[in-house]
Amino acid sequence: MKYQLNVNQQQAIELGITHINQALIFDLLTTVASWAETIVIDNEVFYWVSRQTISSELKLLGLKNDTVYRNFKKLDNLGLINYKKYGKKDCIRITKLGKKYLLKPNENTMSDSNPNHYAGNKSEKEVKLESKSEKNSDLNPTYPLTNKIIEEDERKKEQLEIKFHKYLDLFIQWLKQENNIKINNLFSYKKTLIEKFQQGQEKIIFLFDEFLKSKFFIENQTLGKFYQNKQIHLVEIKEESNIYYFQLFDTNSKKMNITVNRNKIDEFISQLNSYD
């Protein structure tokens, strides 16, 4: 359960949110990247947000599942989230417009809790100084430049996250091969990796970067591309005692195995690349 409920009231109103429950639901959704499972849909990162989770996190609101669903649809119609079904899963992603909710409230806004914003009429000198400052701001466009950098960083982060989920199973195979890891609960292990990646932990990001540059990944991509054209699915590639084992299935689910000596792997890959 979420212990403290907060609302950025100013941004909520400006974004078209008119109901407090809707605002509290959206406020919770803006933190979704830190606690929800990631799902890639149409090459975009979404988050699986169950209606039961929303109800239990916002217990004080007494939300029913259909109420949560209606609010998902309303927020989607407002353009604050993208809402999609993935099987039976409710999946959302915060839009560019929705991210404006995270902006700090205007500090110049008067409120009962901060009445010192208004300190009487400004002097003529103060008005002139402000006017001069506004004219000079075009020569030093700090905010547009900062926003552009932030947007570019978010775009790169999202692309990397898409790639991570696309190659997650291969990444696990690589980790098992490199570190001789034995995994008893694959689902739990995958969930841990996803959480570490979302938290931006340097070690897991470094390892994933090394994986993308590894011979294992390059060979797998080459093989996968080749056998995809031949309507054959590459299931697994592993190395033991200087021998590569490739496990494949054709369109009729017929299992095939290919074995290649390590000292012949470059020749084998070159042969595959020579095919049209």
BELVEN-V651304 format. One record per residue. N is the residue number from 1. RES is the residue in three letters. PHI is phi as a letter, one per 30 degrees, with the letter a starting at -180 (none if undefined). Layout:
((N;RES;PHI) (N;RES;PHI))
//
This chain:
((1;MET;none) (2;LYS;d) (3;TYR;d) (4;GLN;c) (5;LEU;c) (6;ASN;b) (7;VAL;b) (8;ASN;d) (9;GLN;e) (10;GLN;d) (11;GLN;d) (12;ALA;d) (13;ILE;d) (14;GLU;d) (15;LEU;d) (16;GLY;j) (17;ILE;d) (18;THR;c) (19;HIS;b) (20;ILE;d) (21;ASN;d) (22;GLN;d) (23;ALA;d) (24;LEU;d) (25;ILE;d) (26;PHE;d) (27;ASP;e) (28;LEU;d) (29;LEU;d) (30;THR;d) (31;THR;c) (32;VAL;e) (33;ALA;d) (34;SER;d) (35;TRP;b) (36;ALA;c) (37;GLU;d) (38;THR;d) (39;ILE;b) (40;VAL;c) (41;ILE;b) (42;ASP;h) (43;ASN;i) (44;GLU;b) (45;VAL;d) (46;PHE;c) (47;TYR;b) (48;TRP;d) (49;VAL;b) (50;SER;d) (51;ARG;d) (52;GLN;d) (53;THR;d) (54;ILE;d) (55;SER;d) (56;SER;d) (57;GLU;d) (58;LEU;c) (59;LYS;e) (60;LEU;d) (61;LEU;d) (62;GLY;i) (63;LEU;d) (64;LYS;c) (65;ASN;e) (66;ASP;d) (67;THR;d) (68;VAL;d) (69;TYR;e) (70;ARG;d) (71;ASN;d) (72;PHE;e) (73;LYS;d) (74;LYS;d) (75;LEU;d) (76;ASP;d) (77;ASN;d) (78;LEU;d) (79;GLY;i) (80;LEU;d) (81;ILE;b) (82;ASN;c) (83;TYR;c) (84;LYS;b) (85;LYS;c) (86;TYR;b) (87;GLY;i) (88;LYS;c) (89;LYS;d) (90;ASP;d) (91;CYS;b) (92;ILE;b) (93;ARG;b) (94;ILE;d) (95;THR;d) (96;LYS;d) (97;LEU;d) (98;GLY;d) (99;LYS;d) (100;LYS;d) (101;TYR;d) (102;LEU;d) (103;LEU;d) (104;LYS;d) (105;PRO;e) (106;ASN;d) (107;GLU;d) (108;ASN;d) (109;THR;d) (110;MET;d) (111;SER;a) (112;ASP;d) (113;SER;d) (114;ASN;b) (115;PRO;d) (116;ASN;d) (117;HIS;d) (118;TYR;c) (119;ALA;b) (120;GLY;j) (121;ASN;d) (122;LYS;d) (123;SER;d) (124;GLU;d) (125;LYS;d) (126;GLU;d) (127;VAL;d) (128;LYS;d) (129;LEU;d) (130;GLU;d) (131;SER;d) (132;LYS;d) (133;SER;d) (134;GLU;d) (135;LYS;d) (136;ASN;d) (137;SER;d) (138;ASP;d) (139;LEU;d) (140;ASN;b) (141;PRO;d) (142;THR;d) (143;TYR;d) (144;PRO;e) (145;LEU;d) (146;THR;d) (147;ASN;d) (148;LYS;d) (149;ILE;d) (150;ILE;d) (151;GLU;d) (152;GLU;d) (153;ASP;d) (154;GLU;d) (155;ARG;d) (156;LYS;d) (157;LYS;d) (158;GLU;d) (159;GLN;d) (160;LEU;d) (161;GLU;d) (162;ILE;d) (163;LYS;d) (164;PHE;e) (165;HIS;d) (166;LYS;d) (167;TYR;c) (168;LEU;e) (169;ASP;d) (170;LEU;d) (171;PHE;d) (172;ILE;d) (173;GLN;e) (174;TRP;d) (175;LEU;d) (176;LYS;d) (177;GLN;d) (178;GLU;d) (179;ASN;c) (180;ASN;h) (181;ILE;d) (182;LYS;c) (183;ILE;c) (184;ASN;d) (185;ASN;c) (186;LEU;d) (187;PHE;d) (188;SER;d) (189;TYR;d) (190;LYS;d) (191;LYS;d) (192;THR;d) (193;LEU;d) (194;ILE;d) (195;GLU;d) (196;LYS;d) (197;PHE;d) (198;GLN;d) (199;GLN;d) (200;GLY;i) (201;GLN;d) (202;GLU;e) (203;LYS;d) (204;ILE;d) (205;ILE;d) (206;PHE;d) (207;LEU;d) (208;PHE;d) (209;ASP;d) (210;GLU;d) (211;PHE;d) (212;LEU;d) (213;LYS;c) (214;SER;d) (215;LYS;d) (216;PHE;e) (217;PHE;d) (218;ILE;d) (219;GLU;d) (220;ASN;d) (221;GLN;d) (222;THR;d) (223;LEU;d) (224;GLY;d) (225;LYS;d) (226;PHE;d) (227;TYR;d) (228;GLN;d) (229;ASN;d) (230;LYS;c) (231;GLN;h) (232;ILE;b) (233;HIS;c) (234;LEU;d) (235;VAL;c) (236;GLU;a) (237;ILE;b) (238;LYS;b) (239;GLU;b) (240;GLU;b) (241;SER;h) (242;ASN;i) (243;ILE;b) (244;TYR;c) (245;TYR;c) (246;PHE;c) (247;GLN;c) (248;LEU;b) (249;PHE;b) (250;ASP;c) (251;THR;d) (252;ASN;c) (253;SER;i) (254;LYS;d) (255;LYS;d) (256;MET;b) (257;ASN;b) (258;ILE;b) (259;THR;c) (260;VAL;b) (261;ASN;d) (262;ARG;e) (263;ASN;d) (264;LYS;c) (265;ILE;d) (266;ASP;d) (267;GLU;d) (268;PHE;d) (269;ILE;d) (270;SER;d) (271;GLN;d) (272;LEU;d) (273;ASN;d) (274;SER;d) (275;TYR;d) (276;ASP;d))
//
